[in-house]
Amino acid sequence: MKLIATVVAAMLLTASVACAGMPTTYQVTGPVLEVKPDMVVVQKGKEKWEIARDKDTKVTGDLKVGSKVTIQYRMKAASIDVKGSGKK
């Protein structure tokens, strides 16, 4: 019985460590205002959301102006400028 509990605990620990490294996925839904090879603009309420895309972005269906879409995305830093040395 202890062996089963140990195996289950190890599996849960491994799964939580694997998930900790993955960035959170967000989504936005709305009509498409503009489509470019590297970007899609979606209307969300009164705001226009510009979402970057590249050759690896999976598109299902006919992406065009006026279509209602749901876009899954992750935030990624473009650059990081460190201003201080932090706590010691």
PDB file of N, CA, C and O in Angstrom:
ATOM      1  N   MET A   1       0.831  -1.203   0.000  1.00  0.00           N
ATOM      2  CA  MET A   1       0.000   0.000   0.000  1.00  0.00           C
ATOM      3  C   MET A   1       0.872   1.263   0.000  1.00  0.00           C
ATOM      4  O   MET A   1       0.559   2.242  -0.677  1.00  0.00           O
ATOM      5  N   LYS A   2       1.969   1.227   0.766  1.00  0.00           N
ATOM      6  CA  LYS A   2       2.867   2.383   0.808  1.00  0.00           C
ATOM      7  C   LYS A   2       3.518   2.611  -0.554  1.00  0.00           C
ATOM      8  O   LYS A   2       3.767   3.751  -0.946  1.00  0.00           O
ATOM      9  N   LEU A   3       3.791   1.525  -1.270  1.00  0.00           N
ATOM     10  CA  LEU A   3       4.401   1.636  -2.591  1.00  0.00           C
ATOM     11  C   LEU A   3       3.473   2.372  -3.555  1.00  0.00           C
ATOM     12  O   LEU A   3       3.920   3.230  -4.316  1.00  0.00           O
ATOM     13  N   ILE A   4       2.187   2.039  -3.522  1.00  0.00           N
ATOM     14  CA  ILE A   4       1.205   2.701  -4.384  1.00  0.00           C
ATOM     15  C   ILE A   4       1.113   4.184  -4.041  1.00  0.00           C
ATOM     16  O   ILE A   4       1.080   5.027  -4.937  1.00  0.00           O
ATOM     17  N   ALA A   5       1.072   4.503  -2.764  1.00  0.00           N
ATOM     18  CA  ALA A   5       1.001   5.902  -2.343  1.00  0.00           C
ATOM     19  C   ALA A   5       2.247   6.663  -2.782  1.00  0.00           C
ATOM     20  O   ALA A   5       2.154   7.822  -3.186  1.00  0.00           O
ATOM     21  N   THR A   6       3.403   6.028  -2.708  1.00  0.00           N
ATOM     22  CA  THR A   6       4.651   6.673  -3.124  1.00  0.00           C
ATOM     23  C   THR A   6       4.656   6.928  -4.628  1.00  0.00           C
ATOM     24  O   THR A   6       5.061   7.999  -5.080  1.00  0.00           O
ATOM     25  N   VAL A   7       4.204   5.940  -5.399  1.00  0.00           N
ATOM     26  CA  VAL A   7       4.149   6.088  -6.859  1.00  0.00           C
ATOM     27  C   VAL A   7       3.185   7.205  -7.252  1.00  0.00           C
ATOM     28  O   VAL A   7       3.501   8.027  -8.113  1.00  0.00           O
ATOM     29  N   VAL A   8       2.005   7.234  -6.620  1.00  0.00           N
ATOM     30  CA  VAL A   8       1.022   8.279  -6.914  1.00  0.00           C
ATOM     31  C   VAL A   8       1.582   9.652  -6.553  1.00  0.00           C
ATOM     32  O   VAL A   8       1.425  10.599  -7.324  1.00  0.00           O
ATOM     33  N   ALA A   9       2.224   9.778  -5.409  1.00  0.00           N
ATOM     34  CA  ALA A   9       2.810  11.054  -4.994  1.00  0.00           C
ATOM     35  C   ALA A   9       3.889  11.500  -5.976  1.00  0.00           C
ATOM     36  O   ALA A   9       3.971  12.682  -6.309  1.00  0.00           O
ATOM     37  N   ALA A  10       4.715  10.566  -6.443  1.00  0.00           N
ATOM     38  CA  ALA A  10       5.760  10.900  -7.413  1.00  0.00           C
ATOM     39  C   ALA A  10       5.158  11.365  -8.727  1.00  0.00           C
ATOM     40  O   ALA A  10       5.662  12.305  -9.342  1.00  0.00           O
ATOM     41  N   MET A  11       4.077  10.710  -9.168  1.00  0.00           N
ATOM     42  CA  MET A  11       3.420  11.112 -10.410  1.00  0.00           C
ATOM     43  C   MET A  11       2.824  12.511 -10.290  1.00  0.00           C
ATOM     44  O   MET A  11       2.939  13.316 -11.214  1.00  0.00           O
ATOM     45  N   LEU A  12       2.193  12.802  -9.166  1.00  0.00           N
ATOM     46  CA  LEU A  12       1.609  14.133  -8.965  1.00  0.00           C
ATOM     47  C   LEU A  12       2.684  15.206  -8.910  1.00  0.00           C
ATOM     48  O   LEU A  12       2.497  16.294  -9.455  1.00  0.00           O
ATOM     49  N   LEU A  13       3.798  14.920  -8.268  1.00  0.00           N
ATOM     50  CA  LEU A  13       4.897  15.879  -8.185  1.00  0.00           C
ATOM     51  C   LEU A  13       5.472  16.149  -9.567  1.00  0.00           C
ATOM     52  O   LEU A  13       5.738  17.298  -9.921  1.00  0.00           O
ATOM     53  N   THR A  14       5.662  15.098 -10.343  1.00  0.00           N
ATOM     54  CA  THR A  14       6.187  15.257 -11.703  1.00  0.00           C
ATOM     55  C   THR A  14       5.238  16.087 -12.563  1.00  0.00           C
ATOM     56  O   THR A  14       5.687  16.954 -13.312  1.00  0.00           O
ATOM     57  N   ALA A  15       3.943  15.836 -12.466  1.00  0.00           N
ATOM     58  CA  ALA A  15       2.954  16.587 -13.253  1.00  0.00           C
ATOM     59  C   ALA A  15       2.931  18.047 -12.851  1.00  0.00           C
ATOM     60  O   ALA A  15       2.821  18.918 -13.714  1.00  0.00           O
ATOM     61  N   SER A  16       3.032  18.340 -11.555  1.00  0.00           N
ATOM     62  CA  SER A  16       2.984  19.740 -11.117  1.00  0.00           C
ATOM     63  C   SER A  16       4.240  20.486 -11.538  1.00  0.00           C
ATOM     64  O   SER A  16       4.160  21.666 -11.878  1.00  0.00           O
ATOM     65  N   VAL A  17       5.397  19.833 -11.525  1.00  0.00           N
ATOM     66  CA  VAL A  17       6.636  20.473 -11.971  1.00  0.00           C
ATOM     67  C   VAL A  17       6.579  20.742 -13.465  1.00  0.00           C
ATOM     68  O   VAL A  17       7.019  21.800 -13.915  1.00  0.00           O
ATOM     69  N   ALA A  18       6.043  19.804 -14.248  1.00  0.00           N
ATOM     70  CA  ALA A  18       5.921  19.988 -15.699  1.00  0.00           C
ATOM     71  C   ALA A  18       4.997  21.145 -16.023  1.00  0.00           C
ATOM     72  O   ALA A  18       5.280  21.922 -16.935  1.00  0.00           O
ATOM     73  N   CYS A  19       3.898  21.275 -15.297  1.00  0.00           N
ATOM     74  CA  CYS A  19       2.947  22.359 -15.545  1.00  0.00           C
ATOM     75  C   CYS A  19       3.486  23.703 -15.100  1.00  0.00           C
ATOM     76  O   CYS A  19       3.113  24.730 -15.667  1.00  0.00           O
ATOM     77  N   ALA A  20       4.346  23.724 -14.111  1.00  0.00           N
ATOM     78  CA  ALA A  20       4.884  24.977 -13.594  1.00  0.00           C
ATOM     79  C   ALA A  20       5.706  25.709 -14.648  1.00  0.00           C
ATOM     80  O   ALA A  20       5.781  26.937 -14.621  1.00  0.00           O
ATOM     81  N   GLY A  21       6.324  24.983 -15.573  1.00  0.00           N
ATOM     82  CA  GLY A  21       7.144  25.606 -16.595  1.00  0.00           C
ATOM     83  C   GLY A  21       6.363  26.144 -17.777  1.00  0.00           C
ATOM     84  O   GLY A  21       6.914  26.909 -18.568  1.00  0.00           O
ATOM     85  N   MET A  22       5.105  25.775 -17.927  1.00  0.00           N
ATOM     86  CA  MET A  22       4.296  26.211 -19.059  1.00  0.00           C
ATOM     87  C   MET A  22       3.643  27.560 -18.759  1.00  0.00           C
ATOM     88  O   MET A  22       3.026  27.723 -17.707  1.00  0.00           O
ATOM     89  N   PRO A  23       3.771  28.530 -19.671  1.00  0.00           N
ATOM     90  CA  PRO A  23       3.076  29.795 -19.462  1.00  0.00           C
ATOM     91  C   PRO A  23       1.560  29.622 -19.588  1.00  0.00           C
ATOM     92  O   PRO A  23       1.077  28.732 -20.287  1.00  0.00           O
ATOM     93  N   THR A  24       0.840  30.477 -18.910  1.00  0.00           N
ATOM     94  CA  THR A  24      -0.617  30.433 -18.938  1.00  0.00           C
ATOM     95  C   THR A  24      -1.133  30.782 -20.326  1.00  0.00           C
ATOM     96  O   THR A  24      -0.587  31.660 -20.993  1.00  0.00           O
ATOM     97  N   THR A  25      -2.175  30.099 -20.756  1.00  0.00           N
ATOM     98  CA  THR A  25      -2.829  30.394 -22.027  1.00  0.00           C
ATOM     99  C   THR A  25      -4.042  31.277 -21.758  1.00  0.00           C
ATOM    100  O   THR A  25      -4.822  31.001 -20.846  1.00  0.00           O
ATOM    101  N   TYR A  26      -4.201  32.325 -22.537  1.00  0.00           N
ATOM    102  CA  TYR A  26      -5.323  33.247 -22.438  1.00  0.00           C
ATOM    103  C   TYR A  26      -6.128  33.158 -23.730  1.00  0.00           C
ATOM    104  O   TYR A  26      -5.685  32.532 -24.693  1.00  0.00           O
ATOM    105  N   GLN A  27      -7.303  33.777 -23.757  1.00  0.00           N
ATOM    106  CA  GLN A  27      -8.068  33.802 -24.993  1.00  0.00           C
ATOM    107  C   GLN A  27      -8.818  35.119 -25.135  1.00  0.00           C
ATOM    108  O   GLN A  27      -9.146  35.782 -24.152  1.00  0.00           O
ATOM    109  N   VAL A  28      -9.073  35.471 -26.370  1.00  0.00           N
ATOM    110  CA  VAL A  28      -9.875  36.640 -26.704  1.00  0.00           C
ATOM    111  C   VAL A  28     -10.830  36.223 -27.820  1.00  0.00           C
ATOM    112  O   VAL A  28     -10.441  35.509 -28.744  1.00  0.00           O
ATOM    113  N   THR A  29     -12.085  36.674 -27.729  1.00  0.00           N
ATOM    114  CA  THR A  29     -13.104  36.347 -28.728  1.00  0.00           C
ATOM    115  C   THR A  29     -13.725  37.632 -29.251  1.00  0.00           C
ATOM    116  O   THR A  29     -14.017  38.550 -28.484  1.00  0.00           O
ATOM    117  N   GLY A  30     -13.924  37.691 -30.561  1.00  0.00           N
ATOM    118  CA  GLY A  30     -14.566  38.854 -31.156  1.00  0.00           C
ATOM    119  C   GLY A  30     -14.442  38.830 -32.661  1.00  0.00           C
ATOM    120  O   GLY A  30     -13.852  37.915 -33.235  1.00  0.00           O
ATOM    121  N   PRO A  31     -15.010  39.854 -33.302  1.00  0.00           N
ATOM    122  CA  PRO A  31     -14.911  39.937 -34.761  1.00  0.00           C
ATOM    123  C   PRO A  31     -13.523  40.409 -35.201  1.00  0.00           C
ATOM    124  O   PRO A  31     -12.879  41.212 -34.527  1.00  0.00           O
ATOM    125  N   VAL A  32     -13.085  39.892 -36.340  1.00  0.00           N
ATOM    126  CA  VAL A  32     -11.788  40.267 -36.902  1.00  0.00           C
ATOM    127  C   VAL A  32     -11.928  41.609 -37.617  1.00  0.00           C
ATOM    128  O   VAL A  32     -12.813  41.784 -38.454  1.00  0.00           O
ATOM    129  N   LEU A  33     -11.049  42.551 -37.283  1.00  0.00           N
ATOM    130  CA  LEU A  33     -11.029  43.858 -37.934  1.00  0.00           C
ATOM    131  C   LEU A  33      -9.986  43.948 -39.038  1.00  0.00           C
ATOM    132  O   LEU A  33     -10.156  44.670 -40.020  1.00  0.00           O
ATOM    133  N   GLU A  34      -8.884  43.186 -38.853  1.00  0.00           N
ATOM    134  CA  GLU A  34      -7.784  43.257 -39.814  1.00  0.00           C
ATOM    135  C   GLU A  34      -6.993  41.954 -39.758  1.00  0.00           C
ATOM    136  O   GLU A  34      -6.823  41.368 -38.689  1.00  0.00           O
ATOM    137  N   VAL A  35      -6.510  41.505 -40.918  1.00  0.00           N
ATOM    138  CA  VAL A  35      -5.688  40.299 -41.001  1.00  0.00           C
ATOM    139  C   VAL A  35      -4.433  40.638 -41.785  1.00  0.00           C
ATOM    140  O   VAL A  35      -4.509  41.145 -42.904  1.00  0.00           O
ATOM    141  N   LYS A  36      -3.273  40.355 -41.193  1.00  0.00           N
ATOM    142  CA  LYS A  36      -1.984  40.507 -41.860  1.00  0.00           C
ATOM    143  C   LYS A  36      -1.216  39.199 -41.664  1.00  0.00           C
ATOM    144  O   LYS A  36      -1.567  38.401 -40.795  1.00  0.00           O
ATOM    145  N   PRO A  37      -0.178  38.974 -42.459  1.00  0.00           N
ATOM    146  CA  PRO A  37       0.593  37.732 -42.296  1.00  0.00           C
ATOM    147  C   PRO A  37       1.182  37.550 -40.896  1.00  0.00           C
ATOM    148  O   PRO A  37       1.382  36.421 -40.449  1.00  0.00           O
ATOM    149  N   ASP A  38       1.464  38.666 -40.200  1.00  0.00           N
ATOM    150  CA  ASP A  38       2.097  38.579 -38.888  1.00  0.00           C
ATOM    151  C   ASP A  38       1.203  39.040 -37.732  1.00  0.00           C
ATOM    152  O   ASP A  38       1.674  39.135 -36.599  1.00  0.00           O
ATOM    153  N   MET A  39      -0.087  39.329 -38.000  1.00  0.00           N
ATOM    154  CA  MET A  39      -0.941  39.893 -36.970  1.00  0.00           C
ATOM    155  C   MET A  39      -2.420  39.756 -37.322  1.00  0.00           C
ATOM    156  O   MET A  39      -2.798  39.750 -38.493  1.00  0.00           O
ATOM    157  N   VAL A  40      -3.254  39.647 -36.274  1.00  0.00           N
ATOM    158  CA  VAL A  40      -4.705  39.669 -36.416  1.00  0.00           C
ATOM    159  C   VAL A  40      -5.226  40.710 -35.428  1.00  0.00           C
ATOM    160  O   VAL A  40      -4.798  40.729 -34.274  1.00  0.00           O
ATOM    161  N   VAL A  41      -6.143  41.575 -35.864  1.00  0.00           N
ATOM    162  CA  VAL A  41      -6.750  42.569 -34.976  1.00  0.00           C
ATOM    163  C   VAL A  41      -8.182  42.136 -34.712  1.00  0.00           C
ATOM    164  O   VAL A  41      -8.961  41.911 -35.638  1.00  0.00           O
ATOM    165  N   VAL A  42      -8.520  42.023 -33.409  1.00  0.00           N
ATOM    166  CA  VAL A  42      -9.841  41.568 -32.984  1.00  0.00           C
ATOM    167  C   VAL A  42     -10.478  42.656 -32.125  1.00  0.00           C
ATOM    168  O   VAL A  42      -9.800  43.281 -31.309  1.00  0.00           O
ATOM    169  N   GLN A  43     -11.779  42.883 -32.307  1.00  0.00           N
ATOM    170  CA  GLN A  43     -12.540  43.843 -31.497  1.00  0.00           C
ATOM    171  C   GLN A  43     -13.058  43.115 -30.264  1.00  0.00           C
ATOM    172  O   GLN A  43     -13.782  42.127 -30.387  1.00  0.00           O
ATOM    173  N   LYS A  44     -12.693  43.595 -29.073  1.00  0.00           N
ATOM    174  CA  LYS A  44     -13.223  43.037 -27.822  1.00  0.00           C
ATOM    175  C   LYS A  44     -13.837  44.195 -27.053  1.00  0.00           C
ATOM    176  O   LYS A  44     -13.131  45.007 -26.455  1.00  0.00           O
ATOM    177  N   GLY A  45     -15.163  44.257 -27.080  1.00  0.00           N
ATOM    178  CA  GLY A  45     -15.836  45.406 -26.481  1.00  0.00           C
ATOM    179  C   GLY A  45     -15.489  46.649 -27.260  1.00  0.00           C
ATOM    180  O   GLY A  45     -15.696  46.704 -28.472  1.00  0.00           O
ATOM    181  N   LYS A  46     -14.955  47.660 -26.568  1.00  0.00           N
ATOM    182  CA  LYS A  46     -14.542  48.900 -27.240  1.00  0.00           C
ATOM    183  C   LYS A  46     -13.061  48.893 -27.600  1.00  0.00           C
ATOM    184  O   LYS A  46     -12.567  49.839 -28.213  1.00  0.00           O
ATOM    185  N   GLU A  47     -12.351  47.831 -27.223  1.00  0.00           N
ATOM    186  CA  GLU A  47     -10.909  47.764 -27.452  1.00  0.00           C
ATOM    187  C   GLU A  47     -10.563  46.953 -28.694  1.00  0.00           C
ATOM    188  O   GLU A  47     -11.266  46.009 -29.056  1.00  0.00           O
ATOM    189  N   LYS A  48      -9.465  47.341 -29.339  1.00  0.00           N
ATOM    190  CA  LYS A  48      -8.914  46.591 -30.458  1.00  0.00           C
ATOM    191  C   LYS A  48      -7.685  45.838 -29.941  1.00  0.00           C
ATOM    192  O   LYS A  48      -6.752  46.445 -29.416  1.00  0.00           O
ATOM    193  N   TRP A  49      -7.693  44.512 -30.096  1.00  0.00           N
ATOM    194  CA  TRP A  49      -6.591  43.678 -29.650  1.00  0.00           C
ATOM    195  C   TRP A  49      -5.762  43.258 -30.842  1.00  0.00           C
ATOM    196  O   TRP A  49      -6.286  42.647 -31.774  1.00  0.00           O
ATOM    197  N   GLU A  50      -4.473  43.573 -30.832  1.00  0.00           N
ATOM    198  CA  GLU A  50      -3.544  43.135 -31.869  1.00  0.00           C
ATOM    199  C   GLU A  50      -2.815  41.905 -31.350  1.00  0.00           C
ATOM    200  O   GLU A  50      -2.078  41.977 -30.367  1.00  0.00           O
ATOM    201  N   ILE A  51      -3.024  40.787 -32.013  1.00  0.00           N
ATOM    202  CA  ILE A  51      -2.405  39.529 -31.615  1.00  0.00           C
ATOM    203  C   ILE A  51      -1.412  39.119 -32.705  1.00  0.00           C
ATOM    204  O   ILE A  51      -1.787  38.953 -33.866  1.00  0.00           O
ATOM    205  N   ALA A  52      -0.150  38.958 -32.321  1.00  0.00           N
ATOM    206  CA  ALA A  52       0.875  38.543 -33.278  1.00  0.00           C
ATOM    207  C   ALA A  52       0.662  37.091 -33.677  1.00  0.00           C
ATOM    208  O   ALA A  52       0.136  36.290 -32.905  1.00  0.00           O
ATOM    209  N   ARG A  53       1.079  36.769 -34.892  1.00  0.00           N
ATOM    210  CA  ARG A  53       1.042  35.387 -35.367  1.00  0.00           C
ATOM    211  C   ARG A  53       2.218  35.156 -36.295  1.00  0.00           C
ATOM    212  O   ARG A  53       2.811  36.102 -36.813  1.00  0.00           O
ATOM    213  N   ASP A  54       2.557  33.861 -36.505  1.00  0.00           N
ATOM    214  CA  ASP A  54       3.651  33.516 -37.401  1.00  0.00           C
ATOM    215  C   ASP A  54       3.303  32.248 -38.171  1.00  0.00           C
ATOM    216  O   ASP A  54       2.156  31.803 -38.154  1.00  0.00           O
ATOM    217  N   LYS A  55       4.276  31.675 -38.833  1.00  0.00           N
ATOM    218  CA  LYS A  55       4.040  30.489 -39.666  1.00  0.00           C
ATOM    219  C   LYS A  55       3.579  29.289 -38.860  1.00  0.00           C
ATOM    220  O   LYS A  55       2.978  28.371 -39.419  1.00  0.00           O
ATOM    221  N   ASP A  56       3.846  29.271 -37.551  1.00  0.00           N
ATOM    222  CA  ASP A  56       3.462  28.142 -36.706  1.00  0.00           C
ATOM    223  C   ASP A  56       2.071  28.294 -36.089  1.00  0.00           C
ATOM    224  O   ASP A  56       1.585  27.373 -35.434  1.00  0.00           O
ATOM    225  N   THR A  57       1.424  29.451 -36.292  1.00  0.00           N
ATOM    226  CA  THR A  57       0.081  29.672 -35.750  1.00  0.00           C
ATOM    227  C   THR A  57      -0.914  28.806 -36.508  1.00  0.00           C
ATOM    228  O   THR A  57      -1.027  28.894 -37.730  1.00  0.00           O
ATOM    229  N   LYS A  58      -1.633  27.968 -35.767  1.00  0.00           N
ATOM    230  CA  LYS A  58      -2.630  27.081 -36.385  1.00  0.00           C
ATOM    231  C   LYS A  58      -3.918  27.872 -36.593  1.00  0.00           C
ATOM    232  O   LYS A  58      -4.455  28.449 -35.648  1.00  0.00           O
ATOM    233  N   VAL A  59      -4.408  27.899 -37.818  1.00  0.00           N
ATOM    234  CA  VAL A  59      -5.657  28.581 -38.149  1.00  0.00           C
ATOM    235  C   VAL A  59      -6.631  27.533 -38.679  1.00  0.00           C
ATOM    236  O   VAL A  59      -6.338  26.833 -39.648  1.00  0.00           O
ATOM    237  N   THR A  60      -7.789  27.431 -38.035  1.00  0.00           N
ATOM    238  CA  THR A  60      -8.828  26.507 -38.479  1.00  0.00           C
ATOM    239  C   THR A  60      -9.964  27.328 -39.075  1.00  0.00           C
ATOM    240  O   THR A  60     -10.546  28.161 -38.380  1.00  0.00           O
ATOM    241  N   GLY A  61     -10.289  27.115 -40.332  1.00  0.00           N
ATOM    242  CA  GLY A  61     -11.343  27.867 -40.997  1.00  0.00           C
ATOM    243  C   GLY A  61     -10.783  28.985 -41.848  1.00  0.00           C
ATOM    244  O   GLY A  61      -9.570  29.101 -42.027  1.00  0.00           O
ATOM    245  N   ASP A  62     -11.687  29.815 -42.375  1.00  0.00           N
ATOM    246  CA  ASP A  62     -11.336  30.910 -43.281  1.00  0.00           C
ATOM    247  C   ASP A  62     -11.184  32.196 -42.479  1.00  0.00           C
ATOM    248  O   ASP A  62     -12.179  32.836 -42.139  1.00  0.00           O
ATOM    249  N   LEU A  63      -9.939  32.580 -42.175  1.00  0.00           N
ATOM    250  CA  LEU A  63      -9.659  33.781 -41.390  1.00  0.00           C
ATOM    251  C   LEU A  63      -9.750  35.005 -42.290  1.00  0.00           C
ATOM    252  O   LEU A  63      -8.927  35.194 -43.185  1.00  0.00           O
ATOM    253  N   LYS A  64     -10.778  35.847 -42.039  1.00  0.00           N
ATOM    254  CA  LYS A  64     -10.947  37.054 -42.841  1.00  0.00           C
ATOM    255  C   LYS A  64     -11.666  38.113 -42.015  1.00  0.00           C
ATOM    256  O   LYS A  64     -12.264  37.808 -40.983  1.00  0.00           O
ATOM    257  N   VAL A  65     -11.606  39.340 -42.469  1.00  0.00           N
ATOM    258  CA  VAL A  65     -12.265  40.462 -41.793  1.00  0.00           C
ATOM    259  C   VAL A  65     -13.756  40.163 -41.668  1.00  0.00           C
ATOM    260  O   VAL A  65     -14.400  39.740 -42.629  1.00  0.00           O
ATOM    261  N   GLY A  66     -14.295  40.391 -40.463  1.00  0.00           N
ATOM    262  CA  GLY A  66     -15.705  40.166 -40.201  1.00  0.00           C
ATOM    263  C   GLY A  66     -16.004  38.832 -39.545  1.00  0.00           C
ATOM    264  O   GLY A  66     -17.053  38.668 -38.922  1.00  0.00           O
ATOM    265  N   SER A  67     -15.087  37.867 -39.678  1.00  0.00           N
ATOM    266  CA  SER A  67     -15.293  36.560 -39.043  1.00  0.00           C
ATOM    267  C   SER A  67     -15.203  36.706 -37.525  1.00  0.00           C
ATOM    268  O   SER A  67     -14.410  37.498 -37.016  1.00  0.00           O
ATOM    269  N   LYS A  68     -16.027  35.931 -36.803  1.00  0.00           N
ATOM    270  CA  LYS A  68     -15.911  35.884 -35.350  1.00  0.00           C
ATOM    271  C   LYS A  68     -14.920  34.786 -35.013  1.00  0.00           C
ATOM    272  O   LYS A  68     -15.044  33.660 -35.494  1.00  0.00           O
ATOM    273  N   VAL A  69     -13.926  35.116 -34.178  1.00  0.00           N
ATOM    274  CA  VAL A  69     -12.872  34.165 -33.847  1.00  0.00           C
ATOM    275  C   VAL A  69     -12.660  34.097 -32.340  1.00  0.00           C
ATOM    276  O   VAL A  69     -13.017  35.014 -31.600  1.00  0.00           O
ATOM    277  N   THR A  70     -12.081  33.007 -31.915  1.00  0.00           N
ATOM    278  CA  THR A  70     -11.548  32.878 -30.565  1.00  0.00           C
ATOM    279  C   THR A  70     -10.075  32.563 -30.732  1.00  0.00           C
ATOM    280  O   THR A  70      -9.717  31.572 -31.368  1.00  0.00           O
ATOM    281  N   ILE A  71      -9.222  33.400 -30.165  1.00  0.00           N
ATOM    282  CA  ILE A  71      -7.781  33.250 -30.289  1.00  0.00           C
ATOM    283  C   ILE A  71      -7.206  32.843 -28.936  1.00  0.00           C
ATOM    284  O   ILE A  71      -7.439  33.505 -27.924  1.00  0.00           O
ATOM    285  N   GLN A  72      -6.457  31.752 -28.932  1.00  0.00           N
ATOM    286  CA  GLN A  72      -5.713  31.322 -27.757  1.00  0.00           C
ATOM    287  C   GLN A  72      -4.311  31.899 -27.892  1.00  0.00           C
ATOM    288  O   GLN A  72      -3.702  31.783 -28.956  1.00  0.00           O
ATOM    289  N   TYR A  73      -3.784  32.519 -26.839  1.00  0.00           N
ATOM    290  CA  TYR A  73      -2.451  33.105 -26.924  1.00  0.00           C
ATOM    291  C   TYR A  73      -1.743  33.009 -25.585  1.00  0.00           C
ATOM    292  O   TYR A  73      -2.368  32.774 -24.551  1.00  0.00           O
ATOM    293  N   ARG A  74      -0.430  33.194 -25.618  1.00  0.00           N
ATOM    294  CA  ARG A  74       0.408  33.235 -24.420  1.00  0.00           C
ATOM    295  C   ARG A  74       1.194  34.529 -24.455  1.00  0.00           C
ATOM    296  O   ARG A  74       1.559  35.025 -25.521  1.00  0.00           O
ATOM    297  N   MET A  75       1.448  35.067 -23.280  1.00  0.00           N
ATOM    298  CA  MET A  75       2.277  36.270 -23.207  1.00  0.00           C
ATOM    299  C   MET A  75       3.750  35.858 -23.192  1.00  0.00           C
ATOM    300  O   MET A  75       4.136  34.901 -22.522  1.00  0.00           O
ATOM    301  N   LYS A  76       4.558  36.601 -23.944  1.00  0.00           N
ATOM    302  CA  LYS A  76       5.983  36.302 -24.044  1.00  0.00           C
ATOM    303  C   LYS A  76       6.756  37.613 -24.037  1.00  0.00           C
ATOM    304  O   LYS A  76       6.404  38.546 -24.759  1.00  0.00           O
ATOM    305  N   ALA A  77       7.786  37.690 -23.241  1.00  0.00           N
ATOM    306  CA  ALA A  77       8.597  38.901 -23.159  1.00  0.00           C
ATOM    307  C   ALA A  77       9.366  39.100 -24.461  1.00  0.00           C
ATOM    308  O   ALA A  77       9.971  38.165 -24.986  1.00  0.00           O
ATOM    309  N   ALA A  78       9.337  40.323 -24.973  1.00  0.00           N
ATOM    310  CA  ALA A  78      10.119  40.665 -26.164  1.00  0.00           C
ATOM    311  C   ALA A  78      11.520  41.099 -25.764  1.00  0.00           C
ATOM    312  O   ALA A  78      12.484  40.851 -26.488  1.00  0.00           O
ATOM    313  N   SER A  79      11.631  41.753 -24.602  1.00  0.00           N
ATOM    314  CA  SER A  79      12.938  42.145 -24.074  1.00  0.00           C
ATOM    315  C   SER A  79      12.792  42.382 -22.575  1.00  0.00           C
ATOM    316  O   SER A  79      11.697  42.636 -22.071  1.00  0.00           O
ATOM    317  N   ILE A  80      13.918  42.293 -21.877  1.00  0.00           N
ATOM    318  CA  ILE A  80      13.938  42.531 -20.436  1.00  0.00           C
ATOM    319  C   ILE A  80      15.111  43.436 -20.151  1.00  0.00           C
ATOM    320  O   ILE A  80      16.248  43.109 -20.493  1.00  0.00           O
ATOM    321  N   ASP A  81      14.848  44.587 -19.521  1.00  0.00           N
ATOM    322  CA  ASP A  81      15.871  45.559 -19.176  1.00  0.00           C
ATOM    323  C   ASP A  81      15.927  45.638 -17.657  1.00  0.00           C
ATOM    324  O   ASP A  81      15.038  46.218 -17.033  1.00  0.00           O
ATOM    325  N   VAL A  82      16.966  45.059 -17.055  1.00  0.00           N
ATOM    326  CA  VAL A  82      17.122  45.033 -15.606  1.00  0.00           C
ATOM    327  C   VAL A  82      17.639  46.378 -15.137  1.00  0.00           C
ATOM    328  O   VAL A  82      18.655  46.863 -15.634  1.00  0.00           O
ATOM    329  N   LYS A  83      16.935  46.994 -14.164  1.00  0.00           N
ATOM    330  CA  LYS A  83      17.278  48.332 -13.676  1.00  0.00           C
ATOM    331  C   LYS A  83      18.057  48.301 -12.353  1.00  0.00           C
ATOM    332  O   LYS A  83      18.766  49.254 -12.031  1.00  0.00           O
ATOM    333  N   GLY A  84      17.930  47.235 -11.606  1.00  0.00           N
ATOM    334  CA  GLY A  84      18.619  47.153 -10.317  1.00  0.00           C
ATOM    335  C   GLY A  84      19.126  45.751 -10.078  1.00  0.00           C
ATOM    336  O   GLY A  84      18.844  44.832 -10.847  1.00  0.00           O
ATOM    337  N   SER A  85      19.881  45.596  -8.996  1.00  0.00           N
ATOM    338  CA  SER A  85      20.479  44.294  -8.722  1.00  0.00           C
ATOM    339  C   SER A  85      19.577  43.370  -7.924  1.00  0.00           C
ATOM    340  O   SER A  85      19.904  42.195  -7.758  1.00  0.00           O
ATOM    341  N   GLY A  86      18.456  43.862  -7.429  1.00  0.00           N
ATOM    342  CA  GLY A  86      17.536  43.041  -6.672  1.00  0.00           C
ATOM    343  C   GLY A  86      17.978  42.839  -5.241  1.00  0.00           C
ATOM    344  O   GLY A  86      18.962  43.431  -4.797  1.00  0.00           O
ATOM    345  N   LYS A  87      17.252  42.000  -4.515  1.00  0.00           N
ATOM    346  CA  LYS A  87      17.571  41.717  -3.113  1.00  0.00           C
ATOM    347  C   LYS A  87      18.725  40.752  -3.023  1.00  0.00           C
ATOM    348  O   LYS A  87      18.900  39.882  -3.876  1.00  0.00           O
ATOM    349  N   LYS A  88      19.516  40.918  -1.972  1.00  0.00           N
ATOM    350  CA  LYS A  88      20.660  40.027  -1.744  1.00  0.00           C
ATOM    351  C   LYS A  88      20.386  39.095  -0.606  1.00  0.00           C
ATOM    352  O   LYS A  88      21.234  38.270  -0.265  1.00  0.00           O
TER     353      LYS A  88
END
